[in-house]
Amino acid sequence: MTNLVADAVLLSDKVLWLTPETPVAPGFVAVKDGRICGTGTRADATTYIGPDTTVTDYGARPIAPGFVDVHAHMEVAARMHHQTVDCRAPRCGTIPAVLDELRAHLSSNTDGWLVGQANLFFDQKLAEKRLPTREELDTVSTDVAIVLRAGGHISVLNSRALELAGIDASYEEVDHSITGLPVVVRDADGVPTGVVKEMDNLLPMPKLPAAELAPAIAAGVRDQFTRYGVTTIGEISETLHGLEAMDRLHQEGALGARIRTYLWVPGTVTLDDACRLAADPPYASSPELLRVHGVKMFSDGGFSARSAAVKQPYVDEHGSCGEVALSPEHIAEALHRTAEAGLQLAVHANGDRAQEAVCEAIVAAGGIPDGAPTTRIEHAGNFLPEPGATTKAWRDAGIVPVPQPVFLYTFGDFFPTYLGEYGEQGRFPFRDLLDDGWPLTGSSDVWIGSEQQATNPFFSVWCTLARRSFFGRTIDPAQAITLTEALRMHTINGAQVLGESHMYGSLEVGKHADMIILDRDPYELDVDGLLDVQVDEVFLGGRLVYRGGPERGAS
């Protein structure tokens, strides 16, 4: 028995506890001062109820822990909704449709620039199986600079955009951008075609005005995360101004998710500045709501730009296997500096060669320092054509893989297109990896060019079970996992990778009362029915931050 009277008691016929012992069962959750103070059967709930306790019986509607998205570019995604023209397939499924969409929004250009948002692997998703050309973009305008950003690793510029960016036949690429090795694609005469790779952050595109940033972030978190039940976001930082805006929003109680920030080095700050910000954070919000959590670095580029570093050459790329952009010295320095600062190092490594190179560099540097957070390799687990060699490298280095199930839909079709027979092997082998003991997580990696449903964890869960691609193909069905495993990937496993499984991720006494109320029981649905699950209410630390229901609006 207990004498503790709760502030609130929530009851349900089905509680998704997501603990190893009891993943799902009927019962109650009691909340006191923002934390879970009691759990158990329905009959036990009365001991926590006093005269001022708010009691809500959700009946058949399940209670579940809030979702954890360990890898997102939330600020980027929020800004995209304010600054870009949506040209993504299948809505714009042909090049003429893309041009018409840009033409229709030409008057909404900002400072002489019009930015179009296109999907990752846009050249494969359009009916023409190619990107629009510079000349085709010029038919929209030669006075307004137009850039079509196809997922953040590859873009197409019209003539005016090339001019404003200073890209001509004499242009020399810099050695490194924040996402990999920059490339200006040229024709046989050395003239830029308009296609550039890993150069988006080097282009002089307009920024969102400071006064509009906080409202954009507030709307972005609500519409792309909170409404889908995401209560913790591993945010890959875009700007320090964005972090300042998140701090203000949290102080105002206007942000419905915990933010764990990974400072983008060198995209947002230098490594020195990242360590300084961790030691002396300039934010007034509680670190339980907003904190500098780690550092993110890029070791290679993206598959869509054929710049992910792989072991076999890309088809029709003259033997190119991509490039590893981070040297062992860079990795060693980052490993030890972040450890000293108490920051988690996260390294983007799409290709199998990049992942093994990062792991070899960690081993050569003496391994992850004792007491340091476990190093993450972002996108490890998405593509494992030689799983034995790559997972051995992971183990030797002691890293944790951070895959993205949503990418199975986004580009599972296209590994063979880009890599031939080598690309038919090891696509998102989640069954094998879980059976091998890897604590897999699910995350959106939402950025420019993401699919519209990318930030909905139930879409990601669906990807792990249905394994269905953009074009409706089922990819390696033997690698499907169970619903409970998929839900754990997006809750407690995510909290574990962030080093905070003691704080949230499951419904257990002592943890933050980060909870969601679902409109239906996912265990009673067929696989495709998971795409229809809605989130009715979201609680962050016991505080209602979203209410859906018939209107599906914010509280």
Residue, then its C-alpha position, 0 to 999 in steps of 0.5 A: m500500500t502507499n500513502l502517496v496521492a497522485d496529481a493524476v491517474l490514467l487508466s486503460d484496458k491496454v497499457l503499452w508499458l514496453t518493459p521487458e517483463t510486461p510489454v502490454a497489459p491493462g492497468f493505470v499510470a499515476v503521476k506526481d510532479g511530472r513523474i510516474c509515481g505508481t503503476g499496476t493493475r486497475a484495482d490498485a489505482t485507488t490507493y493513489i487517488g485523493p480528493d484533488t486527483t484528476v482521474t481519466d479512464y481511457g477505456a479501450r484507448p491505449i496509453a503508451p510512452g512518448f516516442v523518441d526520435v533520436h536523429a532529426h533535423m527538426e529546425v531544417a524541416a520547420r524552415m522548409h515549410h516556410q521557405t520552399v515550394d513542395c515539388r516532391a513526388p508523387r505529387c509532382g511525378t513528372i518534370p513538367a509538373v515540377l516546372d509548373e509548380l515552380r512557375a506557379h510560385l515564382s512570385s513568392n521568391t525570397d530575395g530573388w531566390l526560389v527554392g524547391q523541395a524535392n525527394l531523395f532519389f528524385d531522379q528515380k521517382l520522376a517518370e523521366k528517371r532523371l533530374p530536371t536540367r538547368e535549361e529546363l529550370d531556365t524556362v521557369s525564369t532566368d531572372v529569379a535564382i531557382v534551386l531544386r534541392a533533392g534531399g540535401h545531398i544533390s541540387v539542381l540550379n538554374s543559370r541565375a542561381l549558378e551566377l549568384a553562387g559564383i559557379d562557372a567554368s573556372y569555379e574550384e570546389v572547396d576541399h570539404s563541406i559540412t555534408g561531404l566532398p563538394v562536386v560541381v557536375r560539368d559537361a564535356d566542355g567543363v561547363p557546369t550543368g547545374v547539378v551540384k552535390e554536397m554543396d547546399n550549405l555553400l549556396p547563398m540561399p536566403k535565411l528565414p528572418a529571425a523574427e519568423l524562426a521561433p514561430a516556425i520551430a513551434a509550428g514544426v515541432r507541433d505539426q511534425f512531431t508532437r501530433y505524432g506522439v514524439t516527446t524527445i527529439g535528437e536534434i541535429s542542430e542547424t543554427l545557434h539562433g534556432l537553439e536560442a529560439m527553442d530555449r525561449l519556446h521552452q521557457e514559454g511552455a510552447l514546445g512539446a518535446r525534449i530536445r537533445t541537441y547534437l551540434w553540427v561540426p563544422g556546419t553549425v559550430t567548430l569543435d572548440d565551440a561545441c565543447r565550450l557550449a557544453a561546458d557553459p550552456p547559455y540556455a535558461s531552460s531546464p536541461e531536462l527539456l533542452r541540452v547540448h547532448g553531442v556532436k555530429m560530423f559527416s564522414d561521407g555523403g549520401f547515396s542519392a549523390r553517389s557520394a556515400a563511401v562504399k566498397q563496390p563502384y557505383v553504376d555508370e560513375h567511372g569506378s567511383c566508390g565515393e569518398v571518406a571525408l573524415s581523416p583518422e586524425h579528425i575522428a581521434e580528435a573529436l572522440h577525445r574532445t567530446a569525451e572530455a566534454g561529456l558529449q556523445l559523438a555521432v558520425h554520419a557514415n552511410g556507406d559500408r566502407a565509411q562505417e568500417a573506416v570510422c570504426e578503424a579510426i576509433v580503434a586506432a585512437g585507443g577506443i571510446p574513452d572510459g566513461a564517455p557516452t557510446t559513439r553513434i554511427e548514423h545510418a549504420g544498419n541501413f545497408l549491410p552488403e557484407p554484414g560479418a565484416t561491418t558488424k565486426a568493425w562495429r563491435d571492435a570499435g564499441i559503437v552503436p548503430v543508428p539506422q532509419p527504417v523510413f529509408l526502406y520506403t524512401f530508397g530501398d528500391f534504388f540500391p541495385t539501381y546505383l550499385g548493381e548486384y552489390g546493392e541487392q544485399g543487406r538492405f535494412p536487415f533488422r531481424d538479423l541485427l536484433d537477433d544478434g543483440w544490437p539495440l536498434t532504434g527508429s528515427s526520421d532523419v527528417w530534412i529537406g526532401s524527406e517523405q511527407q510521413a517521415t516524422n510519424p513513428f507509426f510510419s516508421v514502425w510500419c516500414t519495419l513490418a511491411r518492408r514496402s518501398f516507394f514503388g510498392r515492392t516488398i524488400d527482403p520480407a524475412q527481415a521483418i520484426t514484431l510489433t513489440e520490437a518495432l515499438r521498442m525501437h521507437t521508445i525505450n531503445g531510443a532512450q537507451v541510445l541517448g543514454e537516458s533510458h532511466m528518464y523516459g522510454s517506458l512507463e515505469v515508476g520514477k521516469h518522466a510522465d511522457m505519455i501518449i494516448l492512442d485512438r486505437d490498439p495497434y495490436e488489433l490491426d493488420v500491418d497496413g492499419l498501423l498507418d491509420v493510428q492517430v494520437d489523441e493526447v500527448f503529455l510531456g512530464g505530465r503536462l498536456v501538450y497536445r489534444g487531437g480528437p475530432e479536430r486533431g488540433a493543439s491543446 
